[in-house]
Amino acid sequence: MPIRRLPETLINQIAAGEVVERPASALKELVENALDAGATRIAIRLANGGIDGLEVADDGHGMAPDQLRLAVERHATSKLPDDDLSAIATMGFRGEALPSIGSVATLALTSRAGGQEGWRLVVDNGRITHDGPAAAAPGTVVRVDGLFAAVPARRKFLKSPRSELAACLDHVRRLAMANPDVGFSLESEGRRLLNLPPLPDATPASLLARLAVIIGSDFADNAVAVDLEREGLHLGGLAGLPTYNRGVADHQYLFVGRRPVRDRLLLGALRGAYQDLLARDRHPVVALFLDVPGDFVDVNVHPAKTEVRFRDAALVRGLIVSGVRRALDAAGHRAATTVADAALAAFVSEPALAPSSWAPPAMQPPSLAEPPRLFTELPPAFAPNGIAGQTAPPAPPSPATRFPLGAARGQVAATYIIAETDDALVLVDQHAAHERLTLERMNRALAGGRVATQALLVPEVIDLDDIAAARITARAEELAELGLEIEAFGPAAVLVRGTPALLGTCDVKGLIIDLADDLAAFGKALTLKERLDAVAATMACHGSVRAGRHLSIAEMNALLREMEVTPHSGQCNHGRPTWVRLAKTDIEKLFGRR
């Protein structure tokens, strides 16, 4: 076939595939345009998650009629006055957003520049259908209706309205974090989901105040300030303490020159900064702002402008690792306040154990997360004379009995159990081990049909954001099979009536927050049973004996005995080992006896 020029409408639709993937990407481009126009207030309205309609109104400098017409032409922009791509100081610069959106939707632009009359221009899937005067306040209002309505092949790939709304909200929050001197509001279906008044300036103090409002006061209370400058580059912001972490990486907010980015180099540097401080399945919460000279970074890597390229990548990586690590080191022994609150809440009085129990009343810790009676009976294989249900003797077994994990001798740092066999020393991570045991009990209970529920004496209300609350209440029936009874409590909270009985006394708030993160990670397409490993592991973690808990010798031995007869007890739910064996010969070598 002969080579031919493609029509302009088709060219714009092809370009739209790179710039406009979903309502959130269109919204991001429009809000960035408003910021470039010098807006101090930006109001956003969404219909059906932005699929059916979205509107962005700003009080920026506006556009004259001739400028409106140029704005909907490809590669027409006011942001490159000297045609220099090496030092871009604006959010947008390619001149592709408006013509791309107008080629796959109905785009209505209403604008009024200072001292001029208002004007309205409407583009319907690539064709200008209206161009004339209109009543308008100073600034610009952009309305997008029926995104991909004329391109059904693209529209069917959009996600649910709730998912699209969550993506829109995420983009606006990120832009609002980097622009504290601009006011943002977002409404959806008549409900205001975001209302951020403008702050006096964009100083570090204002940035921190805006972060506290958007991410939450918990984050501000459990984060350390990052401030490091090196070779003309500056890194600032907040880095969450290692003990204040989340189950997914969606709470990492990274900015280069106040531009939100999702760059692999920056994410890799962040992982390096938290290396050996977090488990592999946990992620830090951070909001970091990297300021670099304009000619040090190339933002013209991808039409979406979320990826960047640095002139000296090693310098940037070193700056992030050093800056975050120094801030965390300076925190010393400080731990997240949420962890301390949970620990204090766990100290509740419990009935004394019967004298025949392995743990005498005087030795029983008041905050055992699981009823001690679960540890009071030896498994059949280890019961005297092989009689199942025989209670354990009051004294711990001797190493001579050759139990695989030996007899408990004590604890180190109230975290690691020390046990002795005939020829070795065994170190056990009590939390990791109990986490696996709890998970295996939960799996056995599910195999029998359903996990038993322990009703809360006083139902607990957990505050979440609208999206997370809707996400978790939508799975209420499936969670009930796992022993967790919840129900909606307004648009941004859930009411917890019962927790899995296997967990005993647990951190209900932490459990709900982590489950919401789990659900966000694997989406609506998979059922909880299909991702039972993730959900049950999260529950087991919140119901396990914690590091820092003092256990009696009897409790330690009961834990060891159950480990010996439980599948997969050699590793915790996250893949880490639960116990380590040091042979007697190895110990003798350490002291030069061999």
VEXNU-249621 format. One record per residue (C-alpha): residue number from 1; z, y, x; residue in one letter; chain. Coordinates in steps of 0.001 Angstrom, whole numbers, m for minus. Each point is the difference from the previous one (the first is absolute). Layout:
<sites>
   seq         w         v         u   type   mol
   NUM         Z         Y         X      a     A
...
</sites>
This chain:
<sites>
   seq         w         v         u   type   mol
     1         0         0         0      m     A
     2      m712      3542      1234      p     A
     3      2862      2213      1210      i     A
     4       956      2689     m2503      r     A
     5      2602      2724      m365      r     A
     6      2852      m837     m2318      l     A
     7       632      2391     m2893      p     A
     8      2842      2460       464      e     A
     9      2113     m1542     m2783      t     A
    10      m181     m3426      1633      l     A
    11       862      1466      3401      i     A
    12      3104      1596     m1510      n     A
    13      1012     m3275     m1677      q     A
    14      m302     m1822      3320      i     A
    15      2096      2683      1680      a     A
    16      2541      m244     m2811      a     A
    17       582     m3636       904      g     A
    18      1553      1157      3272      e     A
    19      1873      3057     m1259      v     A
    20      1008      m963     m3567      v     A
    21      1296     m3550      m191      e     A
    22      2446       509     m2880      r     A
    23      1685      2831     m1947      p     A
    24      2565       451      2764      a     A
    25     m2664       740      2620      s     A
    26     m1677      2549     m2287      a     A
    27      3374      1611      m688      l     A
    28       789       142      3713      k     A
    29     m3244      1886       723      e     A
    30       624      2497     m2805      l     A
    31      3596       694      1049      v     A
    32     m1118       462      3614      e     A
    33     m2591      2531     m1218      n     A
    34      2759      1875     m1816      a     A
    35      2108        85      3161      l     A
    36     m2950      1313      2005      d     A
    37      m443      2705     m2656      a     A
    38      3462      1337       786      g     A
    39      1686     m1209     m3175      a     A
    40      3751       460      m370      t     A
    41       229     m2109     m3178      r     A
    42     m2030     m3078      m945      i     A
    43       246     m1567     m3467      a     A
    44     m1444     m3484      m614      i     A
    45      m586     m1813     m3281      r     A
    46     m1120     m3614      m303      l     A
    47     m1315     m2062     m2908      a     A
    48       182     m3789       143      n     A
    49       963        27      3671      g     A
    50     m2846      2420       769      g     A
    51     m2666     m2468     m1138      i     A
    52      m848      1888     m3177      d     A
    53       833      3464      1280      g     A
    54      1705      2037      2679      l     A
    55       477      3733       390      e     A
    56      1097      2108      2973      v     A
    57       860      3669      m554      a     A
    58       916      2359      2838      d     A
    59       697      3684       553      d     A
    60     m2129       249      3144      g     A
    61     m2623      2624       819      h     A
    62     m2582     m1417     m2454      g     A
    63     m3807       m13       218      m     A
    64     m2776      2334     m1127      a     A
    65     m2851     m1431     m2156      p     A
    66     m2412      m390      2930      d     A
    67      2732     m1755      1981      q     A
    68       605     m2409     m2882      l     A
    69     m3645     m1049        38      r     A
    70        67      m556      3744      l     A
    71      3234     m1979      m284      a     A
    72     m1721     m2836     m1899      v     A
    73     m2774      m349      2594      e     A
    74       395     m2568      2764      r     A
    75      1266      1225      3366      h     A
    76       665      3519     m1275      a     A
    77      3405      1184      1211      t     A
    78      1946      3153       809      s     A
    79      2190     m1760      2556      k     A
    80     m2227       m67      3087      l     A
    81      m833      3641       719      p     A
    82     m1119      m684      3573      d     A
    83     m1396     m3547      m430      d     A
    84      2622     m1371      2410      d     A
    85      1217     m3509      m874      l     A
    86      2292      m169      3027      s     A
    87      2715      2294     m1388      a     A
    88       349      m483     m3762      i     A
    89      2848      1991     m1544      a     A
    90      m546      m875     m3676      t     A
    91       606     m3101     m2107      m     A
    92     m3656      m280     m1014      g     A
    93     m3115       866      1959      f     A
    94     m2800     m2431      m873      r     A
    95     m1173      1544     m3279      g     A
    96      m323     m3383     m1699      e     A
    97      2892      m221     m2461      a     A
    98     m1213      2070     m2985      l     A
    99     m3648     m1211       m27      p     A
   100      1208     m3605       438      s     A
   101      2427       290     m2920      i     A
   102     m2619      1782     m2134      g     A
   103     m2468     m2826       564      s     A
   104      2290     m2674     m1525      v     A
   105      1902      1985     m2658      a     A
   106       m35      3131     m2111      t     A
   107      1208      2779      2285      l     A
   108      1005      3364     m1480      a     A
   109       815      2896      2343      l     A
   110      1602      3141     m1419      t     A
   111       811      2693      2543      s     A
   112       704      3660       361      r     A
   113        75      1898      3273      a     A
   114      1962      3207       360      g     A
   115     m1580      2935     m1811      g     A
   116     m2809     m2110     m1553      q     A
   117      m609     m1643     m3346      e     A
   118       768     m3631      m580      g     A
   119     m2798     m2563       162      w     A
   120      m420     m3605     m1107      r     A
   121     m2368     m2607      1427      l     A
   122      m336     m3535     m1408      v     A
   123     m1714     m2888      1808      v     A
   124      m548     m3195     m2014      d     A
   125      m719     m2950      2306      n     A
   126     m2184      2063      2313      g     A
   127     m1553      2419     m2564      r     A
   128      1195      3572      m569      i     A
   129       543       325     m3753      t     A
   130      1823      3331      m191      h     A
   131        16      3090      2192      d     A
   132      1459      3161     m1513      g     A
   133      2916      2424      m367      p     A
   134      3381     m1220     m1224      a     A
   135      3514      1284      m458      a     A
   136      2064      m959      3019      a     A
   137      3166       963      1844      a     A
   138      m250       770      3725      p     A
   139      m537     m3244      1899      g     A
   140     m1879     m3170      m813      t     A
   141       282     m2802     m2544      v     A
   142     m1894     m3219       696      v     A
   143      m336     m2592     m2759      r     A
   144     m1389     m3513       563      v     A
   145      m741     m2184     m3050      d     A
   146     m1299     m3544      m274      g     A
   147        60      m985      3662      l     A
   148     m2666     m2703       549      f     A
   149      m714      m103     m3744      a     A
   150     m3738        20       767      a     A
   151       466     m2480      2870      v     A
   152      1620     m3035     m1677      p     A
   153      m406     m2121      3126      a     A
   154      2427      2347      1763      r     A
   155      2328       560     m2943      r     A
   156       806     m3677      m439      k     A
   157      1500       m76      3493      f     A
   158      2640      2567      m911      l     A
   159      3533     m1320      m410      k     A
   160      2297       407     m2973      s     A
   161       895      3537     m1126      p     A
   162      3524      m551      1281      r     A
   163     m1255      m957      3466      s     A
   164     m2409      2933        90      e     A
   165      2799      2341     m1061      l     A
   166      2225     m1319      2786      a     A
   167     m2761       627      2552      a     A
   168      m530      3554     m1309      c     A
   169      3720       713       153      l     A
   170       197     m1334      3551      d     A
   171     m2813      2298      1209      h     A
   172      1552      3074     m1621      v     A
   173      3441      m785      1410      r     A
   174     m1403      m285      3517      r     A
   175     m1830      3313      m272      l     A
   176      3107      1636     m1460      a     A
   177      2130     m1236      2909      m     A
   178     m2213      1779      2514      a     A
   179      m229      3227     m2041      n     A
   180      3523      1015     m1061      p     A
   181     m1127      3616      m551      d     A
   182     m2286     m1158     m2849      v     A
   183      1273      m945     m3450      g     A
   184     m1253     m3263     m1523      f     A
   185       229     m1376     m3528      s     A
   186     m1536     m3180     m1392      l     A
   187      m172     m1020     m3663      e     A
   188     m1246     m3260     m1464      s     A
   189      m349      m664     m3716      e     A
   190      2208      2990      m741      g     A
   191      2779     m1065      2394      r     A
   192       804      2013      3120      r     A
   193       367     m2418      2907      l     A
   194       191      2565      2793      l     A
   195      1320      3553        18      n     A
   196       430      1593      3418      l     A
   197       475      3767       120      p     A
   198     m1354      1773      3107      p     A
   199      2457       609      2827      l     A
   200        69      3331      1868      p     A
   201     m1809     m1266      3108      d     A
   202     m1246     m3064      1899      a     A
   203      2715       m69      2662      t     A
   204      1627     m3300      1067      p     A
   205      2948       771     m2276      a     A
   206     m2335       319     m3004      s     A
   207     m1807     m3200      1002      l     A
   208      3292     m1889        55      l     A
   209      1018      1458     m3361      a     A
   210     m3300     m1072     m1563      r     A
   211       330     m3496      1496      l     A
   212      3488      m384     m1468      a     A
   213     m1318       869     m3467      v     A
   214     m3036     m2310       133      i     A
   215      1325     m3043      1856      i     A
   216      3566       339     m1250      g     A
   217      3349      1242      1223      s     A
   218       827     m3508      1219      d     A
   219     m2758       314      2581      f     A
   220      1199      3380      1234      a     A
   221      3554     m1369       315      d     A
   222     m1137     m3110      1887      n     A
   223     m2575      1416      2400      a     A
   224        56      1703      3379      v     A
   225     m1962      3091       959      a     A
   226     m2911      m535      2399      v     A
   227      m930      2903      2277      d     A
   228     m1969      m568      3197      l     A
   229     m2639      2060      1774      e     A
   230     m2200     m1242      2806      r     A
   231     m3141      1463      1606      e     A
   232      m751      2326     m2891      g     A
   233       650     m2635     m2693      l     A
   234      2988       214     m2340      h     A
   235      1538     m2740     m2131      l     A
   236      2473       909     m2737      g     A
   237      1346     m1401     m3258      g     A
   238      2484     m2640     m1055      l     A
   239       328     m3661       982      a     A
   240      2098     m2321     m2135      g     A
   241      2824     m1972      1610      l     A
   242      m915     m3664       624      p     A
   243      2535     m1053     m2631      t     A
   244     m1799      2211     m2539      y     A
   245     m3232     m1960      m403      n     A
   246     m2372     m1222     m2676      r     A
   247     m1904     m3160      m814      g     A
   248     m3470      1604       248      v     A
   249     m1546      2592      2315      a     A
   250      m916      2423     m2807      d     A
   251      2882      2304       914      h     A
   252     m1437      1122      3331      q     A
   253     m1354      3529      m244      y     A
   254     m2017      1121      3020      l     A
   255     m1671      3384       434      f     A
   256     m2262      1474      2667      v     A
   257      m240      3783      m258      g     A
   258      1460      m185     m3570      r     A
   259     m2792     m2432      m932      r     A
   260      1226     m3351     m1490      p     A
   261     m1492     m2875      1985      v     A
   262       146     m3793        25      r     A
   263      m926      m570      3607      d     A
   264       383     m3384      1706      r     A
   265       990      1562      3310      l     A
   266      2867      1927     m1587      l     A
   267      1185     m2997     m2043      l     A
   268       m85     m2195      3103      g     A
   269      2026      2569      1943      a     A
   270      2539        93     m2823      l     A
   271       384     m3785       123      r     A
   272       556       279      3739      g     A
   273      2720      2603      m502      a     A
   274      1916     m2311     m2373      y     A
   275      m687     m3176      1957      q     A
   276      3068     m2296       187      d     A
   277      1834      2278     m2434      l     A
   278     m1496     m1421     m3199      l     A
   279      m934     m3417     m1306      a     A
   280     m3720      m723      m145      r     A
   281       m58       250     m3789      d     A
   282      1861      3312      m168      r     A
   283     m1529      3434       482      h     A
   284      1518      3368       949      p     A
   285      m104      3078     m2208      v     A
   286     m1353      2989      1944      v     A
   287     m1651      3380      m501      a     A
   288     m1490      1165      3287      l     A
   289     m2071      3120       697      f     A
   290     m2181        82      3098      l     A
   291     m1300      3419      1037      d     A
   292     m2834       m19      2535      v     A
   293     m2602      2516      1216      p     A
   294     m3119        71     m2162      g     A
   295     m2247     m1333      2757      d     A
   296      2397     m2923       733      f     A
   297      m757     m1888     m3220      v     A
   298     m3238      m980     m1757      d     A
   299       397      m153     m3791      v     A
   300     m3720      m565      m569      n     A
   301       329     m3776       312      v     A
   302      m277      m988     m3663      h     A
   303      m985      1918     m3167      p     A
   304      3453      m612     m1480      a     A
   305      1539      1755      3047      k     A
   306      3011     m2341        68      t     A
   307      m904     m1405      3421      e     A
   308        71      2103      3159      v     A
   309      m885      m440      3641      r     A
   310      2006      1506      2862      f     A
   311     m1297      1176      3334      r     A
   312      2945     m1728      1721      d     A
   313      1235     m2860     m2178      a     A
   314      2534     m1202      2597      a     A
   315      1693      3409        46      l     A
   316       344       m23     m3799      v     A
   317      1376     m3528       m73      r     A
   318      2532       778      2714      g     A
   319      1077      3172     m1794      l     A
   320       686     m1859     m3255      i     A
   321      1816     m2934      1616      v     A
   322      2126      2282      2201      s     A
   323       717      2559     m2717      g     A
   324      1112     m2519     m2620      v     A
   325      1893     m2182      2476      r     A
   326      1929      2943      1448      r     A
   327       984      1148     m3477      a     A
   328      1200     m3487      m955      l     A
   329      1879      m415      3292      d     A
   330      1762      3312      m558      a     A
   331      1269     m1308     m3354      a     A
   332      2254     m2410      1924      g     A
   333      1911     m2424     m2220      h     A
   334      m899      1874     m3176      r     A
   335     m1111     m2222     m2885      a     A
   336     m1589       780     m3339      a     A
   337      2459      1291     m2578      t     A
   338     m1586     m2286     m2586      t     A
   339      1088     m3022      2055      v     A
   340      3555      1324       265      a     A
   341       135       650     m3737      d     A
   342     m1134     m3541      m738      a     A
   343      2593     m1427      2374      a     A
   344      2823      1982     m1626      l     A
   345     m1150     m1016     m3468      a     A
   346       112     m3661      1019      a     A
   347      3744        72       617      f     A
   348      1354     m1246     m3322      v     A
   349      3020     m2134      m696      s     A
   350      m600     m3682      m715      e     A
   351      2243     m2795     m1257      p     A
   352      1799     m1988      2668      a     A
   353     m1438     m3406       836      l     A
   354      1752     m3208      m876      a     A
   355      2159     m1456      2820      p     A
   356     m2333     m2977       298      s     A
   357     m2922      2234       893      s     A
   358     m1324       322      3541      w     A
   359       881      3758       m17      a     A
   360      3751       556      m667      p     A
   361       857      3084     m2091      p     A
   362      1332      1886      2993      a     A
   363     m3238      m498      1933      m     A
   364     m2451       778     m2769      q     A
   365     m1921      3272       564      p     A
   366        14      2131     m3169      p     A
   367     m3742       732        74      s     A
   368     m1707     m3376       309      l     A
   369     m3470       493     m1481      a     A
   370      m115     m3547     m1371      e     A
   371      2761     m1934     m1772      p     A
   372      1706     m1986      2805      p     A
   373       118     m3109     m2172      r     A
   374     m3667      m620       877      l     A
   375      1182      m834      3522      f     A
   376      3029     m2099      m914      t     A
   377     m1727     m3366      m254      e     A
   378     m1675     m1841      2830      l     A
   379     m3512     m1395      m570      p     A
   380         1     m3744      m748      p     A
   381     m1232      m891      3473      a     A
   382      3064      1614      1572      f     A
   383      2671      m906     m2539      a     A
   384      2652     m2510      1210      p     A
   385     m1040     m3577      m798      n     A
   386     m3248      1425     m1468      g     A
   387      1734      1002     m3251      i     A
   388     m1791      2991     m1553      a     A
   389      2217      2818     m1206      g     A
   390      2854      m806      2453      q     A
   391      1737      3261       934      t     A
   392        62       893      3675      a     A
   393      3104      m586      2104      p     A
   394      2092      3113       641      p     A
   395      m781       m40      3740      a     A
   396     m3572       563      1271      p     A
   397     m1802     m3086      1302      p     A
   398       249      m843      3670      s     A
   399     m3073       300      2244      p     A
   400       399     m3732       557      a     A
   401     m1263      m558     m3571      t     A
   402     m3450      1034      1349      r     A
   403     m1009      2270     m2818      f     A
   404     m3396      1407      1089      p     A
   405      1249      3602       m44      l     A
   406      3499      m855      1180      g     A
   407      3351      1495     m1020      a     A
   408       582      3728      m398      a     A
   409      2242      1650      2596      r     A
   410      m288      3693      m955      g     A
   411     m2198      3064      m388      q     A
   412     m1514      2597      2321      v     A
   413      m376      3551     m1327      a     A
   414       716     m1389     m3465      a     A
   415     m3658      m991       m81      t     A
   416      m542     m3142      2056      y     A
   417      1814     m3275      m519      i     A
   418       940     m1928      3140      i     A
   419        12     m3777      m462      a     A
   420       626     m2845      2465      e     A
   421     m1544     m3442       176      t     A
   422       756     m2746      2524      d     A
   423     m2513      1378      2483      d     A
   424     m1046      3494     m1098      a     A
   425       906      3406     m1380      l     A
   426     m1709      1093     m3229      v     A
   427      m420      3665     m1035      l     A
   428      m839       636     m3661      v     A
   429     m1098      3262     m1619      d     A
   430      2123      m178     m3141      q     A
   431     m2126      2361     m2090      h     A
   432     m3341     m1527       942      a     A
   433      1337     m3508      m625      a     A
   434      1563       779     m3362      h     A
   435     m3149      1862     m1038      e     A
   436     m2001     m3223       441      r     A
   437      2608     m2073     m1843      l     A
   438       m24      2415     m2936      t     A
   439     m3789       m67      m146      l     A
   440       m93     m3795        m6      e     A
   441      2557      m123     m2829      r     A
   442     m2135      2449     m1948      m     A
   443     m3094     m2129       567      n     A
   444      1847     m3086     m1226      r     A
   445      1211      1864     m3089      a     A
   446     m3544      1183      m763      l     A
   447     m1281     m3553       383      a     A
   448      2452      m899     m2756      g     A
   449     m1454      2681     m2257      g     A
   450      1967      3218       360      r     A
   451      2587      1749      2174      v     A
   452      3350       539     m1712      a     A
   453       974      3605      m730      t     A
   454      3379      1616       680      q     A
   455       523      2759     m2582      a     A
   456      1326      3278      1376      l     A
   457      3237      1172     m1550      l     A
   458     m1430      3533       m71      v     A
   459     m3831       212         5      p     A
   460     m1285      2097      2903      e     A
   461     m2622      2757      m313      v     A
   462     m2351       289      2987      i     A
   463     m2024      3190       377      d     A
   464     m3565      m435      1269      l     A
   465     m3152      2071      m177      d     A
   466     m2150      m390     m3109      d     A
   467     m2550     m2278      1640      i     A
   468      2553     m2369      1550      a     A
   469      2018      m193     m3231      a     A
   470     m3088      m835     m2055      a     A
   471     m1111     m2544      2583      r     A
   472      3272     m1917       m19      i     A
   473       622        89     m3764      t     A
   474     m3500     m1393      m552      a     A
   475      1223     m3174      1779      r     A
   476      3282      m285     m1925      a     A
   477      m808     m3420     m1485      e     A
   478      m951     m1488      3358      e     A
   479      3071      1487      1668      l     A
   480      2170     m1535     m2739      a     A
   481     m1171     m3450      1140      e     A
   482      1386       912      3419      l     A
   483      3360       890     m1543      g     A
   484      m463      3775        20      l     A
   485       314      1631     m3428      e     A
   486     m1320      3554      m205      i     A
   487     m1368      2379     m2596      e     A
   488     m1492      3484       m44      a     A
   489      2475      2873       m93      f     A
   490     m2128      3074      m517      g     A
   491     m3226       735      1892      p     A
   492      1516         8      3514      a     A
   493      2863     m2521       m29      a     A
   494       788     m3657      m727      v     A
   495      3145     m1556     m1460      l     A
   496      1228     m3157      1749      v     A
   497      2008     m2279     m2308      r     A
   498       237     m3087      2193      g     A
   499      m756     m1269      3497      t     A
   500      m705     m3514      1313      p     A
   501      3276     m1912         6      a     A
   502      m859     m1471      3395      l     A
   503       236      3438      1571      l     A
   504      3589       597      m999      g     A
   505      1009      3647       485      t     A
   506     m3057      1787      1383      c     A
   507     m1390      3481       588      d     A
   508     m1766       450     m3342      v     A
   509     m1611      3342       848      k     A
   510     m1369     m1213      3326      g     A
   511     m1311     m3161     m1655      l     A
   512     m1902      1915     m2701      i     A
   513     m1507      2473      2500      i     A
   514     m1208     m2800      2274      d     A
   515     m1429     m1988     m2915      l     A
   516     m1920      3103     m1118      a     A
   517     m1457       207      3511      d     A
   518      m941     m3693      m134      d     A
   519     m1811       487     m3307      l     A
   520     m1875      2999      1404      a     A
   521     m1090     m2061      3003      a     A
   522     m1682     m2864     m1865      f     A
   523     m1030      1852     m3143      g     A
   524      m456     m1136     m3565      k     A
   525     m2621     m2669       670      a     A
   526      2555     m2528      1291      l     A
   527      2914     m1383     m1985      t     A
   528      3470      m153      1462      l     A
   529      m258     m3781       191      k     A
   530     m3098       347      2174      e     A
   531      1992      2250      2327      r     A
   532      3317     m1753      m449      l     A
   533       521      m136      3769      d     A
   534       136      3804       223      a     A
   535      1998       661     m3158      v     A
   536      2530     m2807       454      a     A
   537       430       918      3673      a     A
   538       816      3581      m999      t     A
   539      2592     m1231     m2498      m     A
   540      1493     m2465      2475      a     A
   541       376      2733      2611      c     A
   542      2063      2141     m2377      h     A
   543      2252     m2903      m942      g     A
   544       794     m1372      3455      s     A
   545      3064       251      2200      v     A
   546      m504      3170      2023      r     A
   547       324       540      3717      a     A
   548      3373      1577       663      g     A
   549      1840     m2288     m2450      r     A
   550      3049     m1787      1369      h     A
   551       m38     m3640     m1087      l     A
   552      2770     m2550       195      s     A
   553      m485     m3153      2078      i     A
   554      m279     m1987     m3233      a     A
   555     m2764      2264     m1320      e     A
   556     m1891      m217      3264      m     A
   557       160     m3795         2      n     A
   558     m1136      m186     m3621      a     A
   559     m2987      2204       877      l     A
   560      m902     m2238      2947      l     A
   561       233     m3162     m2105      r     A
   562     m2289      1409     m2675      e     A
   563     m2507      1099      2642      m     A
   564      m135     m3565      1308      e     A
   565     m1239     m1362     m3337      v     A
   566     m2201      2932     m1105      t     A
   567     m3755        m5       745      p     A
   568     m1360      2829      2168      h     A
   569      3484      1219       908      s     A
   570     m1117       400      3610      g     A
   571     m1605      3336      m855      q     A
   572       796      2800     m2400      c     A
   573     m2300      1299     m2722      n     A
   574     m1642      2383      2469      h     A
   575      m850     m2549      2699      g     A
   576      2887       740      2361      r     A
   577      2141     m2887      1365      p     A
   578      3338      m571     m1694      t     A
   579      1672     m1878      2850      w     A
   580      m293      m461      3769      v     A
   581      1319     m2940      2030      r     A
   582      1309       432      3550      l     A
   583       420     m3350      1711      a     A
   584      3130      m594      2051      k     A
   585     m2147      m524      3069      t     A
   586     m1653      3386      m530      d     A
   587      3395      1696      m236      i     A
   588      1110     m1733      3193      e     A
   589     m3091      1352      1758      k     A
   590       918      3535     m1055      l     A
   591      3329      m359      1827      f     A
   592     m1463     m1746      3068      g     A
   593      1549     m3360      m803      r     A
   594     m3378     m1745       301      r     A
</sites>
